């Protein structure tokens, strides 16, 4: 009887642990001068996570990775990194600006992008001036949308070894992607590549990953015609039953 109770408790703990964390990990691998990255962030990601009174933002852990198809080599002499980027040297500088902005907003911590970070990145993507050489990234304009960050902090970071290290760290994260990155942007939901659908219907794609949705989320998802994937007790009942019968053996 004691053995049976232990197995039942273990099963219930598993069920509670899974249902406790319902936020979806959305990771965006992008480049600062990539047209498709710009289109996705400005027209899909940003409107979804800043609209709907914040309802969808509350359901997401957002990770922004500004690296894409870049590569890097460590230089022992400067104790920093040299980069080669998909859209040239200007993009390398832009990626450093993005990396510095994200790290500064997060106080150097490893944490999901918050609303301030998303405002800053969306502004950079929307208003970069590609008509000039070198391209001009609107740091001064965009920090006005980012409380606690000033343009000098970001510019200084991007021009020095600190910015190189931040960008390299995003490179390491990109290298960990399985299967490896082949297109930009790459958008994953809880580790699964959903880039093709998410680029044109981010909200609909997200809705498939929202378990136990509340009424407000349900309204948004129903409007997209996408049913959420629910983590219901019926899915875990076989696990509980198997534990029950194992305890009786």
PAVEXTI-341642 format. One record per residue (C-alpha): residue number from 0; residue in three letters; chain; z, x, y. Coordinates in Angstrom, 1 decimal, padded with zeros to 4 digits. Layout:
% PAVEXTI-341642
ATOM   i  aa ch     zz     xx     yy
ATOM NUM ALA  A      Z      X      Y
...
END
This chain:
% PAVEXTI-341642
ATOM   i  aa ch     zz     xx     yy
ATOM   0 UNK  A  000.0  000.0  000.0
ATOM   1 UNK  A  000.8  002.8  002.4
ATOM   2 UNK  A -002.4  004.5  001.5
ATOM   3 UNK  A -004.4  001.3  002.2
ATOM   4 UNK  A -002.6  000.9  005.6
ATOM   5 UNK  A -003.5  004.5  006.6
ATOM   6 UNK  A -007.2  004.0  005.8
ATOM   7 UNK  A -007.3  000.7  007.8
ATOM   8 UNK  A -005.6  002.4  010.7
ATOM   9 UNK  A -008.1  005.2  010.6
ATOM  10 UNK  A -011.0  002.7  010.6
ATOM  11 UNK  A -009.6  000.8  013.5
ATOM  12 UNK  A -009.1  004.1  015.5
ATOM  13 UNK  A -012.7  005.0  014.9
ATOM  14 UNK  A -013.8  001.6  016.1
ATOM  15 UNK  A -011.6  001.8  019.2
ATOM  16 UNK  A -012.7  005.3  020.1
ATOM  17 UNK  A -016.4  004.4  019.9
ATOM  18 UNK  A -016.0  001.2  022.0
ATOM  19 UNK  A -013.9  003.0  024.6
ATOM  20 UNK  A -016.6  005.2  026.0
ATOM  21 UNK  A -019.5  003.0  027.0
ATOM  22 UNK  A -021.0  005.1  029.8
ATOM  23 UNK  A -024.6  006.3  029.1
ATOM  24 UNK  A -025.3  010.0  029.6
ATOM  25 UNK  A -028.6  010.1  031.5
ATOM  26 UNK  A -030.0  013.6  031.9
ATOM  27 UNK  A -032.9  014.3  034.2
ATOM  28 UNK  A -034.8  017.7  033.8
ATOM  29 UNK  A -036.9  018.0  036.9
ATOM  30 UNK  A -038.5  020.4  039.4
ATOM  31 UNK  A -038.1  020.4  043.2
ATOM  32 UNK  A -041.9  020.3  043.9
ATOM  33 UNK  A -043.1  018.3  040.9
ATOM  34 UNK  A -044.9  015.1  042.1
ATOM  35 UNK  A -043.9  013.2  039.0
ATOM  36 UNK  A -040.3  014.3  039.4
ATOM  37 UNK  A -040.4  013.1  043.0
ATOM  38 UNK  A -041.9  009.7  042.1
ATOM  39 UNK  A -039.3  009.1  039.4
ATOM  40 UNK  A -036.3  010.0  041.5
ATOM  41 UNK  A -037.4  008.2  044.6
ATOM  42 UNK  A -038.8  005.0  043.0
ATOM  43 UNK  A -036.9  004.6  039.8
ATOM  44 UNK  A -033.6  006.6  039.5
ATOM  45 UNK  A -032.3  006.3  043.1
ATOM  46 UNK  A -033.0  002.6  043.7
ATOM  47 UNK  A -031.5  001.7  040.3
ATOM  48 UNK  A -028.3  003.7  040.7
ATOM  49 UNK  A -027.7  002.9  044.4
ATOM  50 UNK  A -028.8 -000.7  044.2
ATOM  51 UNK  A -027.3 -003.7  042.4
ATOM  52 UNK  A -024.0 -003.2  044.3
ATOM  53 UNK  A -023.3 -000.1  042.1
ATOM  54 UNK  A -023.2 -002.1  038.9
ATOM  55 UNK  A -025.6  000.2  037.0
ATOM  56 UNK  A -024.2  003.4  038.5
ATOM  57 UNK  A -020.8  002.5  037.0
ATOM  58 UNK  A -022.4  002.5  033.6
ATOM  59 UNK  A -023.9  006.0  033.8
ATOM  60 UNK  A -022.9  009.6  033.7
ATOM  61 UNK  A -025.9  011.2  035.5
ATOM  62 UNK  A -026.7  014.9  035.0
ATOM  63 UNK  A -029.4  016.4  037.2
ATOM  64 UNK  A -031.0  019.7  036.0
ATOM  65 UNK  A -033.4  021.2  038.6
ATOM  66 UNK  A -035.3  023.7  036.5
ATOM  67 UNK  A -038.1  022.3  034.4
ATOM  68 UNK  A -040.7  024.8  033.2
ATOM  69 UNK  A -039.2  027.7  035.1
ATOM  70 UNK  A -038.3  031.0  033.4
ATOM  71 UNK  A -035.9  033.7  034.4
ATOM  72 UNK  A -035.1  037.4  033.8
ATOM  73 UNK  A -031.8  039.0  034.5
ATOM  74 UNK  A -032.0  042.0  036.8
ATOM  75 UNK  A -029.1  044.5  036.3
ATOM  76 UNK  A -029.8  046.2  039.6
ATOM  77 UNK  A -029.1  043.2  041.7
ATOM  78 UNK  A -026.8  041.6  039.1
ATOM  79 UNK  A -028.8  038.4  039.5
ATOM  80 UNK  A -032.0  036.7  038.3
ATOM  81 UNK  A -035.7  036.8  039.0
ATOM  82 UNK  A -037.5  033.4  038.5
ATOM  83 UNK  A -041.0  032.2  037.8
ATOM  84 UNK  A -041.6  028.6  038.6
ATOM  85 UNK  A -044.1  025.9  037.6
ATOM  86 UNK  A -045.3  025.3  041.2
ATOM  87 UNK  A -044.8  028.8  042.5
ATOM  88 UNK  A -042.3  030.7  044.6
ATOM  89 UNK  A -041.6  027.9  047.0
ATOM  90 UNK  A -040.4  025.8  044.1
ATOM  91 UNK  A -038.1  028.6  042.9
ATOM  92 UNK  A -036.5  028.4  046.3
ATOM  93 UNK  A -036.4  024.6  046.2
ATOM  94 UNK  A -034.8  024.7  042.8
ATOM  95 UNK  A -032.1  027.0  044.1
ATOM  96 UNK  A -031.4  024.6  047.0
ATOM  97 UNK  A -031.1  021.7  044.6
ATOM  98 UNK  A -028.8  023.8  042.3
ATOM  99 UNK  A -026.6  024.9  045.2
ATOM 100 UNK  A -026.4  021.4  046.6
ATOM 101 UNK  A -025.3  020.0  043.3
ATOM 102 UNK  A -022.7  022.7  042.7
ATOM 103 UNK  A -021.3  022.5  046.2
ATOM 104 UNK  A -020.9  018.7  046.1
ATOM 105 UNK  A -019.1  019.1  042.8
ATOM 106 UNK  A -016.9  022.0  044.1
ATOM 107 UNK  A -018.4  024.2  041.4
ATOM 108 UNK  A -017.1  022.0  038.6
ATOM 109 UNK  A -019.1  020.9  035.6
ATOM 110 UNK  A -019.3  017.1  036.2
ATOM 111 UNK  A -021.9  014.3  036.5
ATOM 112 UNK  A -023.7  013.9  039.8
ATOM 113 UNK  A -021.9  011.5  042.1
ATOM 114 UNK  A -023.4  009.2  044.8
ATOM 115 UNK  A -023.2  012.0  047.4
ATOM 116 UNK  A -025.2  014.4  045.1
ATOM 117 UNK  A -027.7  011.7  044.4
ATOM 118 UNK  A -028.2  010.9  048.1
ATOM 119 UNK  A -028.8  014.6  048.8
ATOM 120 UNK  A -031.3  015.2  046.0
ATOM 121 UNK  A -033.2  012.0  046.7
ATOM 122 UNK  A -033.5  013.0  050.3
ATOM 123 UNK  A -034.8  016.5  049.4
ATOM 124 UNK  A -037.4  015.1  047.1
ATOM 125 UNK  A -038.5  012.4  049.5
ATOM 126 UNK  A -038.8  014.5  052.7
ATOM 127 UNK  A -039.9  018.0  051.6
ATOM 128 UNK  A -042.8  019.1  053.8
ATOM 129 UNK  A -045.5  020.6  051.6
ATOM 130 UNK  A -048.0  020.9  054.4
ATOM 131 UNK  A -046.4  024.1  055.7
ATOM 132 UNK  A -046.3  027.6  054.1
ATOM 133 UNK  A -043.7  028.2  052.9
ATOM 134 UNK  A -042.8  024.6  052.1
ATOM 135 UNK  A -039.9  023.2  054.2
ATOM 136 UNK  A -037.0  021.6  052.5
ATOM 137 UNK  A -035.1  019.2  054.8
ATOM 138 UNK  A -031.6  020.7  054.2
ATOM 139 UNK  A -030.2  019.9  057.7
ATOM 140 UNK  A -031.4  016.3  057.5
ATOM 141 UNK  A -030.2  015.7  054.0
ATOM 142 UNK  A -026.7  017.1  054.4
ATOM 143 UNK  A -026.1  014.3  056.9
ATOM 144 UNK  A -026.1  012.0  053.9
ATOM 145 UNK  A -023.7  014.3  052.0
ATOM 146 UNK  A -020.1  014.3  053.3
ATOM 147 UNK  A -018.3  017.7  053.0
ATOM 148 UNK  A -021.4  019.8  052.8
ATOM 149 UNK  A -023.2  021.6  055.7
ATOM 150 UNK  A -026.7  023.1  055.9
ATOM 151 UNK  A -025.4  026.7  056.3
ATOM 152 UNK  A -023.4  026.5  053.0
ATOM 153 UNK  A -026.5  025.4  051.1
ATOM 154 UNK  A -028.9  027.8  052.7
ATOM 155 UNK  A -026.6  030.8  052.3
ATOM 156 UNK  A -026.1  029.9  048.6
ATOM 157 UNK  A -029.8  029.5  047.9
ATOM 158 UNK  A -030.6  032.9  049.5
ATOM 159 UNK  A -028.0  034.9  047.6
ATOM 160 UNK  A -027.0  035.8  044.0
ATOM 161 UNK  A -024.7  032.7  043.9
ATOM 162 UNK  A -027.8  030.5  044.0
ATOM 163 UNK  A -029.5  032.5  041.4
ATOM 164 UNK  A -026.6  032.1  039.0
ATOM 165 UNK  A -026.4  028.4  039.6
ATOM 166 UNK  A -030.1  028.0  038.9
ATOM 167 UNK  A -029.9  030.2  035.8
ATOM 168 UNK  A -027.1  028.0  034.5
ATOM 169 UNK  A -029.5  025.0  034.7
ATOM 170 UNK  A -032.1  027.1  032.9
ATOM 171 UNK  A -029.7  027.7  030.0
ATOM 172 UNK  A -029.1  023.9  029.8
ATOM 173 UNK  A -032.8  023.3  029.8
ATOM 174 UNK  A -033.3  025.9  027.0
ATOM 175 UNK  A -030.7  023.9  024.9
ATOM 176 UNK  A -032.9  020.8  025.0
ATOM 177 UNK  A -034.1  019.8  021.5
ATOM 178 UNK  A -037.0  019.4  021.0
ATOM 179 UNK  A -037.9  021.8  023.8
ATOM 180 UNK  A -039.0  020.6  027.2
ATOM 181 UNK  A -042.8  020.1  027.3
ATOM 182 UNK  A -043.2  017.8  030.3
ATOM 183 UNK  A -041.5  017.2  033.7
ATOM 184 UNK  A -039.6  015.2  034.3
ATOM 185 UNK  A -037.9  014.8  031.0
ATOM 186 UNK  A -035.3  012.0  030.9
ATOM 187 UNK  A -032.8  011.7  028.1
ATOM 188 UNK  A -030.4  008.9  027.3
ATOM 189 UNK  A -027.5  010.0  025.2
ATOM 190 UNK  A -029.6  012.9  024.1
ATOM 191 UNK  A -032.7  010.9  023.2
ATOM 192 UNK  A -036.0  011.6  025.1
ATOM 193 UNK  A -037.1  008.3  026.8
ATOM 194 UNK  A -039.2  010.0  029.5
ATOM 195 UNK  A -042.4  007.9  029.0
ATOM 196 UNK  A -040.7  004.5  029.4
ATOM 197 UNK  A -038.0  005.6  031.9
ATOM 198 UNK  A -040.6  006.9  034.4
ATOM 199 UNK  A -042.0  003.4  034.9
ATOM 200 UNK  A -039.0  001.3  033.9
ATOM 201 UNK  A -035.7  003.1  034.3
ATOM 202 UNK  A -033.6  000.0  034.5
ATOM 203 UNK  A -035.2 -001.5  031.4
ATOM 204 UNK  A -034.7  001.7  029.4
ATOM 205 UNK  A -031.1  002.0  030.5
ATOM 206 UNK  A -030.4 -001.6  029.5
ATOM 207 UNK  A -031.2 -000.7  025.9
ATOM 208 UNK  A -028.2  001.7  025.9
ATOM 209 UNK  A -025.6 -000.6  027.5
ATOM 210 UNK  A -023.1 -001.8  024.9
ATOM 211 UNK  A -020.7 -004.8  025.5
ATOM 212 UNK  A -022.4 -005.5  028.8
ATOM 213 UNK  A -020.5 -007.7  031.3
ATOM 214 UNK  A -022.0 -010.6  033.1
ATOM 215 UNK  A -023.3 -008.7  036.1
ATOM 216 UNK  A -025.0 -006.1  033.9
ATOM 217 UNK  A -026.4 -008.9  031.7
ATOM 218 UNK  A -028.0 -010.5  034.7
ATOM 219 UNK  A -029.8 -007.3  035.6
ATOM 220 UNK  A -030.9 -006.6  032.1
ATOM 221 UNK  A -032.0 -010.1  031.4
ATOM 222 UNK  A -034.2 -009.9  034.6
ATOM 223 UNK  A -036.0 -006.9  033.1
ATOM 224 UNK  A -036.5 -008.7  029.8
ATOM 225 UNK  A -034.6 -006.0  028.0
ATOM 226 UNK  A -031.8 -006.7  025.6
ATOM 227 UNK  A -029.0 -004.2  025.5
ATOM 228 UNK  A -028.0 -002.5  022.3
ATOM 229 UNK  A -024.5 -003.8  021.6
ATOM 230 UNK  A -021.9 -001.9  019.6
ATOM 231 UNK  A -020.5 -004.9  017.9
ATOM 232 UNK  A -017.9 -005.2  015.2
ATOM 233 UNK  A -020.6 -006.3  012.8
ATOM 234 UNK  A -022.1 -002.8  012.9
ATOM 235 UNK  A -018.8 -001.2  012.0
ATOM 236 UNK  A -017.7 -003.7  009.4
ATOM 237 UNK  A -019.4 -001.8  006.6
ATOM 238 UNK  A -017.4  001.3  007.6
ATOM 239 UNK  A -014.1 -000.6  007.5
ATOM 240 UNK  A -014.9 -002.2  004.2
ATOM 241 UNK  A -015.9  001.1  002.6
ATOM 242 UNK  A -012.6  002.6  003.8
ATOM 243 UNK  A -010.8 -000.4  002.3
ATOM 244 UNK  A -012.4 -000.1 -001.1
ATOM 245 UNK  A -012.0  003.7 -001.1
ATOM 246 UNK  A -008.3  003.2 -000.6
ATOM 247 UNK  A -008.1  001.0 -003.7
ATOM 248 UNK  A -009.7  003.6 -006.0
END
